[in-house]
Amino acid sequence: MTKASTSKITLWLSIGVLVVAIIAALVIFLVPSDTPEPSTEQTQRPTSAPTETSAVGAVGCAAPASDERDVPSDLRWEAKEGVTWPVSDSVGPTAVTKGFAACFEHSPVGASLAAVTFVFSQVDHTPLEATEFYVADSPGKKAMLSQLDENTESRLTQQIASSGVSIAGFQIEEYDGDRTLVRVILRVPASPTGFRGLPVPLIWEGGDWKVKPLDTGSTGQASDVSEGEFTPWAGASNG
Protein backbone atom coordinates (compact mmCIF):
# COMPACT_ATOMS: atom_id res chain seq x y z
CA MET A 1 0.00 0.00 0.00
CA THR A 2 1.41 3.42 -0.96
CA LYS A 3 2.00 6.27 1.46
CA ALA A 4 -0.64 8.32 -0.37
CA SER A 5 -3.28 5.60 -0.07
CA THR A 6 -2.45 5.08 3.60
CA SER A 7 -2.85 8.81 4.27
CA LYS A 8 -6.18 8.80 2.45
CA ILE A 9 -7.49 5.93 4.59
CA THR A 10 -6.25 7.55 7.78
CA LEU A 11 -7.95 10.82 6.85
CA TRP A 12 -11.21 9.05 6.05
CA LEU A 13 -11.20 7.22 9.37
CA SER A 14 -10.24 10.34 11.31
CA ILE A 15 -13.10 12.45 9.98
CA GLY A 16 -15.51 9.58 10.53
CA VAL A 17 -17.23 7.05 8.30
CA LEU A 18 -20.22 7.59 10.58
CA VAL A 19 -21.68 10.53 8.73
CA VAL A 20 -19.38 10.87 5.72
CA ALA A 21 -17.49 14.15 5.36
CA ILE A 22 -18.82 15.64 8.63
CA ILE A 23 -16.31 17.42 10.86
CA ALA A 24 -14.90 15.48 13.83
CA ALA A 25 -14.13 16.61 17.38
CA LEU A 26 -13.74 14.46 20.47
CA VAL A 27 -17.05 13.87 22.28
CA ILE A 28 -16.77 12.94 25.97
CA PHE A 29 -19.59 14.62 27.90
CA LEU A 30 -23.13 14.12 26.62
CA VAL A 31 -26.41 15.77 27.53
CA PRO A 32 -28.64 13.44 29.62
CA SER A 33 -32.08 12.62 28.26
CA ASP A 34 -35.36 11.55 29.83
CA THR A 35 -36.42 7.96 29.17
CA PRO A 36 -39.85 7.93 27.47
CA GLU A 37 -41.92 4.89 26.64
CA PRO A 38 -41.05 3.02 23.43
CA SER A 39 -42.40 4.72 20.32
CA THR A 40 -45.67 3.37 19.03
CA GLU A 41 -44.14 3.46 15.55
CA GLN A 42 -41.72 0.69 16.48
CA THR A 43 -42.85 -2.89 16.00
CA GLN A 44 -41.24 -6.04 17.36
CA ARG A 45 -40.23 -8.91 15.14
CA PRO A 46 -40.29 -12.65 15.89
CA THR A 47 -38.09 -13.79 13.00
CA SER A 48 -34.34 -13.89 12.42
CA ALA A 49 -34.37 -10.87 10.13
CA PRO A 50 -35.93 -7.46 10.86
CA THR A 51 -39.42 -7.24 9.38
CA GLU A 52 -42.43 -5.02 9.91
CA THR A 53 -44.57 -6.87 12.46
CA SER A 54 -46.90 -6.25 15.38
CA ALA A 55 -45.83 -9.20 17.55
CA VAL A 56 -44.42 -8.05 20.90
CA GLY A 57 -41.74 -9.90 22.85
CA ALA A 58 -39.27 -9.05 25.61
CA VAL A 59 -36.45 -8.44 23.19
CA GLY A 60 -34.70 -5.35 21.92
CA CYS A 61 -36.13 -2.08 23.18
CA ALA A 62 -39.00 -3.98 24.86
CA ALA A 63 -36.59 -5.76 27.23
CA PRO A 64 -35.98 -4.37 30.73
CA ALA A 65 -33.02 -2.01 31.06
CA SER A 66 -29.80 -3.72 32.13
CA ASP A 67 -26.04 -3.27 32.39
CA GLU A 68 -25.33 -6.15 30.00
CA ARG A 69 -21.96 -5.74 28.29
CA ASP A 70 -21.26 -9.24 26.97
CA VAL A 71 -21.54 -10.19 23.32
CA PRO A 72 -24.99 -11.80 22.75
CA SER A 73 -24.97 -15.58 22.39
CA ASP A 74 -27.16 -15.25 19.29
CA LEU A 75 -24.86 -12.82 17.49
CA ARG A 76 -24.86 -13.29 13.73
CA TRP A 77 -23.61 -11.34 10.73
CA GLU A 78 -25.52 -9.41 8.10
CA ALA A 79 -23.83 -9.21 4.72
CA LYS A 80 -24.50 -6.99 1.73
CA GLU A 81 -22.37 -5.69 -1.12
CA GLY A 82 -19.27 -7.28 0.36
CA VAL A 83 -19.77 -5.59 3.75
CA THR A 84 -20.58 -7.48 6.97
CA TRP A 85 -21.68 -6.26 10.39
CA PRO A 86 -23.01 -7.89 13.59
CA VAL A 87 -26.66 -8.10 14.66
CA SER A 88 -28.55 -9.97 17.38
CA ASP A 89 -32.07 -11.36 17.23
CA SER A 90 -32.56 -10.61 20.93
CA VAL A 91 -30.49 -7.46 21.55
CA GLY A 92 -31.03 -5.67 18.27
CA PRO A 93 -32.02 -4.65 15.78
CA THR A 94 -35.33 -6.36 16.53
CA ALA A 95 -37.68 -4.21 14.46
CA VAL A 96 -37.93 -2.26 11.25
CA THR A 97 -39.19 1.31 11.56
CA LYS A 98 -39.75 3.31 8.39
CA GLY A 99 -37.42 0.97 6.55
CA PHE A 100 -34.60 1.22 9.12
CA ALA A 101 -33.27 -1.47 11.43
CA ALA A 102 -34.23 -0.35 14.93
CA CYS A 103 -35.18 -1.32 18.48
CA PHE A 104 -32.10 -2.13 20.54
CA GLU A 105 -31.83 -3.37 24.10
CA HIS A 106 -31.53 -0.68 26.78
CA SER A 107 -28.03 -1.80 27.77
CA PRO A 108 -24.38 -1.08 26.93
CA VAL A 109 -24.20 -3.91 24.40
CA GLY A 110 -27.52 -2.79 22.92
CA ALA A 111 -26.08 0.69 22.45
CA SER A 112 -22.99 -0.84 20.85
CA LEU A 113 -25.10 -2.70 18.29
CA ALA A 114 -27.09 0.49 17.65
CA ALA A 115 -23.85 2.37 16.96
CA VAL A 116 -22.72 -0.34 14.54
CA THR A 117 -26.10 -0.29 12.80
CA PHE A 118 -25.92 3.49 12.37
CA VAL A 119 -22.51 3.20 10.71
CA PHE A 120 -23.48 0.35 8.41
CA SER A 121 -26.97 1.68 7.62
CA GLN A 122 -25.25 3.54 4.81
CA VAL A 123 -25.06 0.27 2.89
CA ASP A 124 -28.82 0.56 2.33
CA HIS A 125 -29.45 4.28 2.86
CA THR A 126 -27.93 7.62 1.99
CA PRO A 127 -26.03 9.63 4.64
CA LEU A 128 -28.96 12.07 4.73
CA GLU A 129 -31.50 9.32 5.37
CA ALA A 130 -29.33 7.67 8.04
CA THR A 131 -28.81 10.99 9.81
CA GLU A 132 -32.52 11.84 9.70
CA PHE A 133 -33.47 8.54 11.31
CA TYR A 134 -30.69 7.64 13.73
CA VAL A 135 -29.63 11.05 15.07
CA ALA A 136 -31.51 12.67 17.95
CA ASP A 137 -33.13 16.04 17.24
CA SER A 138 -30.58 18.61 18.38
CA PRO A 139 -28.38 21.46 17.15
CA GLY A 140 -25.83 18.78 16.28
CA LYS A 141 -28.29 17.05 13.99
CA LYS A 142 -29.06 20.34 12.27
CA ALA A 143 -25.33 20.87 11.75
CA MET A 144 -25.01 17.40 10.22
CA LEU A 145 -27.97 17.88 7.92
CA SER A 146 -26.68 21.27 6.78
CA GLN A 147 -23.74 19.47 5.16
CA LEU A 148 -25.85 16.83 3.46
CA ASP A 149 -28.58 16.79 0.84
CA GLU A 150 -30.59 14.13 -0.96
CA ASN A 151 -27.86 13.83 -3.59
CA THR A 152 -25.09 13.06 -1.10
CA GLU A 153 -24.01 9.51 -1.86
CA SER A 154 -22.68 6.96 0.59
CA ARG A 155 -19.20 5.75 -0.28
CA LEU A 156 -19.10 3.31 2.61
CA THR A 157 -18.94 0.10 0.58
CA GLN A 158 -16.32 1.47 -1.83
CA GLN A 159 -14.17 2.83 1.01
CA ILE A 160 -14.30 -0.41 2.95
CA ALA A 161 -13.55 -2.52 -0.12
CA SER A 162 -10.60 -0.36 -1.18
CA SER A 163 -9.03 -0.09 2.27
CA GLY A 164 -9.50 -3.59 3.65
CA VAL A 165 -11.40 -2.28 6.68
CA SER A 166 -13.76 -4.59 8.60
CA ILE A 167 -15.70 -4.47 11.86
CA ALA A 168 -13.78 -5.88 14.85
CA GLY A 169 -15.41 -4.99 18.16
CA PHE A 170 -16.53 -2.24 20.54
CA GLN A 171 -15.44 -0.18 23.53
CA ILE A 172 -17.87 1.27 26.06
CA GLU A 173 -16.12 4.39 27.31
CA GLU A 174 -19.03 5.84 29.29
CA TYR A 175 -22.44 4.57 30.34
CA ASP A 176 -24.94 5.90 32.87
CA GLY A 177 -28.10 4.14 31.68
CA ASP A 178 -29.51 6.83 29.42
CA ARG A 179 -26.36 8.09 27.74
CA THR A 180 -23.21 6.40 26.52
CA LEU A 181 -20.09 6.81 24.46
CA VAL A 182 -19.33 3.74 22.37
CA ARG A 183 -16.34 3.26 20.11
CA VAL A 184 -16.98 1.17 17.03
CA ILE A 185 -13.71 -0.70 16.52
CA LEU A 186 -12.62 -1.38 12.97
CA ARG A 187 -9.80 -3.60 11.77
CA VAL A 188 -7.66 -1.20 9.73
CA PRO A 189 -4.53 -2.52 8.00
CA ALA A 190 -3.15 1.02 7.64
CA SER A 191 -3.37 1.76 11.37
CA PRO A 192 -0.14 1.43 13.42
CA THR A 193 -2.00 -0.85 15.87
CA GLY A 194 -4.16 -2.62 13.28
CA PHE A 195 -7.35 -1.18 14.74
CA ARG A 196 -9.16 2.16 14.70
CA GLY A 197 -11.93 3.31 17.05
CA LEU A 198 -14.77 5.54 15.88
CA PRO A 199 -16.64 7.25 18.75
CA VAL A 200 -20.43 7.23 18.69
CA PRO A 201 -22.23 9.12 21.49
CA LEU A 202 -25.80 7.93 22.06
CA ILE A 203 -28.77 8.72 24.29
CA TRP A 204 -31.85 6.65 25.13
CA GLU A 205 -34.69 8.61 23.54
CA GLY A 206 -38.15 7.63 22.35
CA GLY A 207 -37.63 4.06 23.54
CA ASP A 208 -34.45 3.42 21.55
CA TRP A 209 -30.83 4.50 21.19
CA LYS A 210 -30.18 7.64 19.15
CA VAL A 211 -26.87 9.23 18.16
CA LYS A 212 -26.28 12.50 20.05
CA PRO A 213 -23.51 14.61 18.46
CA LEU A 214 -21.99 17.88 19.59
CA ASP A 215 -23.64 21.10 18.45
CA THR A 216 -21.01 21.26 15.69
CA GLY A 217 -22.34 18.03 14.19
CA SER A 218 -19.29 16.01 15.25
CA THR A 219 -19.55 12.48 16.60
CA GLY A 220 -15.93 12.42 17.71
CA GLN A 221 -12.34 11.90 16.67
CA ALA A 222 -11.19 8.45 15.64
CA SER A 223 -8.13 7.00 17.37
CA ASP A 224 -5.82 4.00 17.13
CA VAL A 225 -6.78 1.14 19.45
CA SER A 226 -4.68 -1.88 20.36
CA GLU A 227 -5.87 -5.47 20.44
CA GLY A 228 -6.93 -6.35 23.97
CA GLU A 229 -8.30 -2.88 24.66
CA PHE A 230 -11.76 -3.63 23.28
CA THR A 231 -14.42 -6.36 23.26
CA PRO A 232 -14.32 -8.30 19.99
CA TRP A 233 -17.55 -9.32 18.32
CA ALA A 234 -17.74 -13.11 18.36
CA GLY A 235 -20.04 -15.95 17.42
CA ALA A 236 -19.55 -15.89 13.65
CA SER A 237 -16.98 -15.01 11.05
CA ASN A 238 -17.15 -11.60 9.41
CA GLY A 239 -14.77 -12.62 6.67
N, C-alpha and C positions, 0 to 999 in steps of 0.2 A: 504494500500500500504506500502511495507517495505521500510526502509531507503535506502537499496541498490538499489531498483527499482527507488526510487525517485531521487537518485544521478545519476543514469543512464540516466533518462529522462532529468534532468537538464543539464548534460554534452552534450547530443545530441542537445538540444536546444541552448546551448551556442556556440557550434562549428558551428551550422547552418545546418538546413535541406535543405537550398537552394542549396548547391552543394555537400552535403554528404561527410563528412570526409575531407573537405578543411579547412585550418587554418582560424581563425577569428581574426580580429583586427578592432577597431572602425573606420568607414569611415565617415568623416564629409565634407571635402573639395574635390570636384570633378573637373575634367578637363573639361572646356567648349568644346562644339563641334559645328561645323557649322551645319546648317539645310538644307540638300539637299532635292531635290524633292523625293516624294515617289518612292520606287523601282518599276521597271516595272515587277518584279517577283511577287509582291503582287497583289491579285485580290479580289475585293469586293464581298460580298455575300448578297443576298436579303432575305435569309431565316432565321429561328430562330436558326439554328445550322451552325457552320462554314463549308463551302463546297467550293471546287474549282469552281470559277465562274468568268466570265468576266464582269458582270453587275457592273456599277459604281454608287455610291450614296454618298451623303454628310454625311457619317457615318464613325466612326473609324478614321483611319489615313488620310482619304480624307476630314474630317471636318476641318473647320478653327480652328487655334489655339485659345485657350481660357484659362481662369483661373478658370474653373469649378471645384469645390471641393465637390459638393453634390453627394450623392449616386444616380445613375441613376434611373428614375422611372420605367424603364423596366428591372431592375435587376432580374435575375433568377439564379438558381443553377444547375450546372452540377454535376452529380453523377456517380462514377465508382468505383467498388471494395470496396464499403463501405466508400469512401472518397467523400466529397462534397466541391465545391468551387464556388464563384460567377462569373458570366459573364453578359455582357450586349449586346443586339443586336444592340445598337446604339453607345456605347462607346468602346466596344471591349471585346473579339476578334471578328472582323468582316470579317476575311478572313482566309484561310488556305494557308500557304506557305511551300512547301516541306514537307507537312504532319504535320506542326506545327500551332497551333492557333496563329494568328498574327493580326496586324493592329489595333492599339489602338489610341483613340483620343489624340490629342496633348494638353493635359490638366493635371492638378494634379490628377484628378480622373482616367483619362486614364492611367497615369503612375502607379497608385495604382493597377488597374486591370492587367496591364502588369506584375507587380511584383508578384501578386498572381498567374498568369498564369505560370510564370517561375518556381515558387515553385512547383506547382501542375502538371506541365508538366511531372514530373517524374512518374506519374501514368501510362502514355502511352509510355514514352521514358526512355532511360538509362541516367544516369548523364552525360556521355560523349556527347550524342546526344543533350541533353538540353543545355549544355554549348556551344557546337559548334554553335547552332542556336541563342540562346538568349543573349549571351555575346558579347559585342563589341570587335573587334580586338584590342589588347593591350597587354602590358607585363603581365598584370593581368590575361588575358585569357590564355596566354601561361603557366603561373604558375598553373592555374586551371587544364589545360589539361595535364600537366606533372604528375599530381597525379591521373589521370584517364586513363583507357583504355577501349577497347570495351567489356571487360569482367566484368567491374565494374557494379554491379547490384544496382538498386534502392531499398532501403528498406523503402521507404516513407510510403507505405500502411501498412506494418507490424508495423512500429514505431508508426503511428497514431492510429492504432487499439489497440495496446498494452498499450498505454499511455493515451488514452482518449482525445487526443488533437483534436481540431477542429478550423476552421477559425472563427474569431470574427469581425475584422475590420481593420482599417488602420490609420496611422499617417503620415502626410506630414511634415517632419521636415525642409526641404529646397526646394525651387522651384524658378528658375529664367527664366523659359520658355523652356530652352534647357537642363537643368540638374536638377536633383532632388534627394532627399534622402527620400525614403518611408520606413516606418516600417510596415511590415505585422504582424498584431496582431493575435495571436493564443490564444484560450482558453485552459489553461493548469492547470489541477487539482493540479499538484505538485508545482506550483508556489505560493509563499507567497501571491501574490495579485490575483491569479486566471488567470492572463494573462501574456503572454510573447511576446515581440516585436522583430522581426527579421529584421534588416536593409537591404534594397536593394537600392543601388545607381544606378541611370539610367541616360542615356543621350539620346537625340533625335538624331538619326543617321539613314540615309538611309530611311527617311520617317516613322520611327517607334521608339518606345522605346527599348533601349538595356541596359542590365546590364553593369555597368562600375566599376569593382573592383579595389582595390589597386594593385600596381605592385606585391605584394606578393601573389595575388590570393584571398585575403580576401574580403568578402562582408560586414563584420562588426560584432560586438559583440552583441549578444542578451541581452535583459534586461527585468526586470520585469516592467509591466505597470499596472496601476490601472484603474478600470472602471471609465469612465468619462474623461479620458485623451486621448481618441481616438474616431474616427468616426466609429460606428458599421455599418456593412453591413446590409441592411434591404430590405424588399420587398418579402422575402420568408423564409421558415424555412430551416436551414442547418442540422437539426436533431441533 
